Amino acid sequence: MLNYELGNYYELNEIGGFIWSLLQVNKIMSVQELQEGILNEFEVEESVCHNELKLFLESMLNEKLIEATA
């Protein structure tokens, strides 16, 4: 993934790529919707999924790759 504004390149693992593809198709998704998608696609504990998803989204927000809505 490339951030054209900052000129930064990001390499995503399988789950990161899955999240990014969901966000490309569904421009607006809740954290819960993303988590449900991950849990349906991958074998991961719900608590681990939630914590890792939160960290991933915070990182993407900090890099201005996504925007939060109310």
mmCIF file of the C-alpha atoms, coordinates in Angstrom:
data_MODEL
# 
_entry.id   MODEL 
# 
loop_
_atom_site.group_PDB 
_atom_site.id 
_atom_site.type_symbol 
_atom_site.label_atom_id 
_atom_site.label_alt_id 
_atom_site.label_comp_id 
_atom_site.label_asym_id 
_atom_site.label_entity_id 
_atom_site.label_seq_id 
_atom_site.pdbx_PDB_ins_code 
_atom_site.Cartn_x 
_atom_site.Cartn_y 
_atom_site.Cartn_z 
_atom_site.occupancy 
_atom_site.B_iso_or_equiv 
_atom_site.pdbx_formal_charge 
_atom_site.auth_seq_id 
_atom_site.auth_comp_id 
_atom_site.auth_asym_id 
_atom_site.auth_atom_id 
_atom_site.pdbx_PDB_model_num 
ATOM 1  C CA . MET A 1 1  ? 0.000   0.000   0.000  1.00 0.00 ? 1  MET A CA 1 
ATOM 2  C CA . LEU A 1 2  ? 1.321   3.455   -0.864 1.00 0.00 ? 2  LEU A CA 1 
ATOM 3  C CA . ASN A 1 3  ? 0.510   6.806   0.723  1.00 0.00 ? 3  ASN A CA 1 
ATOM 4  C CA . TYR A 1 4  ? 1.038   9.217   -2.164 1.00 0.00 ? 4  TYR A CA 1 
ATOM 5  C CA . GLU A 1 5  ? 0.889   12.339  0.028  1.00 0.00 ? 5  GLU A CA 1 
ATOM 6  C CA . LEU A 1 6  ? 3.673   11.223  2.347  1.00 0.00 ? 6  LEU A CA 1 
ATOM 7  C CA . GLY A 1 7  ? 5.483   9.011   -0.141 1.00 0.00 ? 7  GLY A CA 1 
ATOM 8  C CA . ASN A 1 8  ? 5.394   6.095   2.306  1.00 0.00 ? 8  ASN A CA 1 
ATOM 9  C CA . TYR A 1 9  ? 5.030   2.464   1.307  1.00 0.00 ? 9  TYR A CA 1 
ATOM 10 C CA . TYR A 1 10 ? 3.366   -0.016  3.684  1.00 0.00 ? 10 TYR A CA 1 
ATOM 11 C CA . GLU A 1 11 ? 3.582   -3.785  3.514  1.00 0.00 ? 11 GLU A CA 1 
ATOM 12 C CA . LEU A 1 12 ? 0.515   -5.540  4.910  1.00 0.00 ? 12 LEU A CA 1 
ATOM 13 C CA . ASN A 1 13 ? 0.246   -9.078  6.194  1.00 0.00 ? 13 ASN A CA 1 
ATOM 14 C CA . GLU A 1 14 ? -2.643  -11.298 5.126  1.00 0.00 ? 14 GLU A CA 1 
ATOM 15 C CA . ILE A 1 15 ? -5.113  -9.909  7.649  1.00 0.00 ? 15 ILE A CA 1 
ATOM 16 C CA . GLY A 1 16 ? -4.012  -6.313  7.046  1.00 0.00 ? 16 GLY A CA 1 
ATOM 17 C CA . GLY A 1 17 ? -4.567  -6.835  3.327  1.00 0.00 ? 17 GLY A CA 1 
ATOM 18 C CA . PHE A 1 18 ? -7.974  -8.342  4.057  1.00 0.00 ? 18 PHE A CA 1 
ATOM 19 C CA . ILE A 1 19 ? -8.952  -5.303  6.156  1.00 0.00 ? 19 ILE A CA 1 
ATOM 20 C CA . TRP A 1 20 ? -7.721  -2.928  3.459  1.00 0.00 ? 20 TRP A CA 1 
ATOM 21 C CA . SER A 1 21 ? -9.716  -4.786  0.784  1.00 0.00 ? 21 SER A CA 1 
ATOM 22 C CA . LEU A 1 22 ? -12.861 -4.586  2.929  1.00 0.00 ? 22 LEU A CA 1 
ATOM 23 C CA . LEU A 1 23 ? -12.376 -0.841  3.312  1.00 0.00 ? 23 LEU A CA 1 
ATOM 24 C CA . GLN A 1 24 ? -11.850 -0.398  -0.425 1.00 0.00 ? 24 GLN A CA 1 
ATOM 25 C CA . VAL A 1 25 ? -15.160 -2.114  -1.209 1.00 0.00 ? 25 VAL A CA 1 
ATOM 26 C CA . ASN A 1 26 ? -17.156 -0.739  1.739  1.00 0.00 ? 26 ASN A CA 1 
ATOM 27 C CA . LYS A 1 27 ? -15.932 2.814   2.174  1.00 0.00 ? 27 LYS A CA 1 
ATOM 28 C CA . ILE A 1 28 ? -17.600 3.154   5.589  1.00 0.00 ? 28 ILE A CA 1 
ATOM 29 C CA . MET A 1 29 ? -17.406 0.277   8.064  1.00 0.00 ? 29 MET A CA 1 
ATOM 30 C CA . SER A 1 30 ? -17.605 0.098   11.823 1.00 0.00 ? 30 SER A CA 1 
ATOM 31 C CA . VAL A 1 31 ? -14.913 -1.558  13.894 1.00 0.00 ? 31 VAL A CA 1 
ATOM 32 C CA . GLN A 1 32 ? -17.485 -4.232  14.760 1.00 0.00 ? 32 GLN A CA 1 
ATOM 33 C CA . GLU A 1 33 ? -18.170 -4.933  11.079 1.00 0.00 ? 33 GLU A CA 1 
ATOM 34 C CA . LEU A 1 34 ? -14.461 -5.231  10.370 1.00 0.00 ? 34 LEU A CA 1 
ATOM 35 C CA . GLN A 1 35 ? -14.003 -7.536  13.344 1.00 0.00 ? 35 GLN A CA 1 
ATOM 36 C CA . GLU A 1 36 ? -16.887 -9.765  12.239 1.00 0.00 ? 36 GLU A CA 1 
ATOM 37 C CA . GLY A 1 37 ? -15.382 -9.998  8.758  1.00 0.00 ? 37 GLY A CA 1 
ATOM 38 C CA . ILE A 1 38 ? -12.012 -11.027 10.171 1.00 0.00 ? 38 ILE A CA 1 
ATOM 39 C CA . LEU A 1 39 ? -13.539 -13.578 12.547 1.00 0.00 ? 39 LEU A CA 1 
ATOM 40 C CA . ASN A 1 40 ? -15.522 -15.110 9.670  1.00 0.00 ? 40 ASN A CA 1 
ATOM 41 C CA . GLU A 1 41 ? -12.456 -15.330 7.428  1.00 0.00 ? 41 GLU A CA 1 
ATOM 42 C CA . PHE A 1 42 ? -9.630  -16.268 9.832  1.00 0.00 ? 42 PHE A CA 1 
ATOM 43 C CA . GLU A 1 43 ? -9.182  -18.507 12.838 1.00 0.00 ? 43 GLU A CA 1 
ATOM 44 C CA . VAL A 1 44 ? -8.384  -16.015 15.582 1.00 0.00 ? 44 VAL A CA 1 
ATOM 45 C CA . GLU A 1 45 ? -9.669  -15.473 19.111 1.00 0.00 ? 45 GLU A CA 1 
ATOM 46 C CA . GLU A 1 46 ? -12.149 -12.615 19.406 1.00 0.00 ? 46 GLU A CA 1 
ATOM 47 C CA . SER A 1 47 ? -10.162 -10.769 22.088 1.00 0.00 ? 47 SER A CA 1 
ATOM 48 C CA . VAL A 1 48 ? -6.931  -11.018 20.085 1.00 0.00 ? 48 VAL A CA 1 
ATOM 49 C CA . CYS A 1 49 ? -8.759  -9.894  16.951 1.00 0.00 ? 49 CYS A CA 1 
ATOM 50 C CA . HIS A 1 50 ? -10.254 -6.882  18.711 1.00 0.00 ? 50 HIS A CA 1 
ATOM 51 C CA . ASN A 1 51 ? -6.945  -5.748  20.217 1.00 0.00 ? 51 ASN A CA 1 
ATOM 52 C CA . GLU A 1 52 ? -4.937  -6.215  17.022 1.00 0.00 ? 52 GLU A CA 1 
ATOM 53 C CA . LEU A 1 53 ? -7.629  -4.566  14.894 1.00 0.00 ? 53 LEU A CA 1 
ATOM 54 C CA . LYS A 1 54 ? -7.695  -1.566  17.207 1.00 0.00 ? 54 LYS A CA 1 
ATOM 55 C CA . LEU A 1 55 ? -3.903  -1.177  16.965 1.00 0.00 ? 55 LEU A CA 1 
ATOM 56 C CA . PHE A 1 56 ? -3.970  -1.580  13.186 1.00 0.00 ? 56 PHE A CA 1 
ATOM 57 C CA . LEU A 1 57 ? -6.714  1.023   12.738 1.00 0.00 ? 57 LEU A CA 1 
ATOM 58 C CA . GLU A 1 58 ? -4.981  3.470   15.082 1.00 0.00 ? 58 GLU A CA 1 
ATOM 59 C CA . SER A 1 59 ? -1.809  3.097   13.038 1.00 0.00 ? 59 SER A CA 1 
ATOM 60 C CA . MET A 1 60 ? -3.702  3.688   9.798  1.00 0.00 ? 60 MET A CA 1 
ATOM 61 C CA . LEU A 1 61 ? -5.390  6.748   11.317 1.00 0.00 ? 61 LEU A CA 1 
ATOM 62 C CA . ASN A 1 62 ? -2.040  8.155   12.457 1.00 0.00 ? 62 ASN A CA 1 
ATOM 63 C CA . GLU A 1 63 ? -0.660  7.699   8.948  1.00 0.00 ? 63 GLU A CA 1 
ATOM 64 C CA . LYS A 1 64 ? -3.778  9.380   7.503  1.00 0.00 ? 64 LYS A CA 1 
ATOM 65 C CA . LEU A 1 65 ? -4.607  6.315   5.423  1.00 0.00 ? 65 LEU A CA 1 
ATOM 66 C CA . ILE A 1 66 ? -8.154  6.167   6.801  1.00 0.00 ? 66 ILE A CA 1 
ATOM 67 C CA . GLU A 1 67 ? -10.530 8.618   8.453  1.00 0.00 ? 67 GLU A CA 1 
ATOM 68 C CA . ALA A 1 68 ? -12.745 8.076   11.468 1.00 0.00 ? 68 ALA A CA 1 
ATOM 69 C CA . THR A 1 69 ? -16.398 9.069   11.372 1.00 0.00 ? 69 THR A CA 1 
ATOM 70 C CA . ALA A 1 70 ? -18.752 9.684   14.234 1.00 0.00 ? 70 ALA A CA 1 
# 
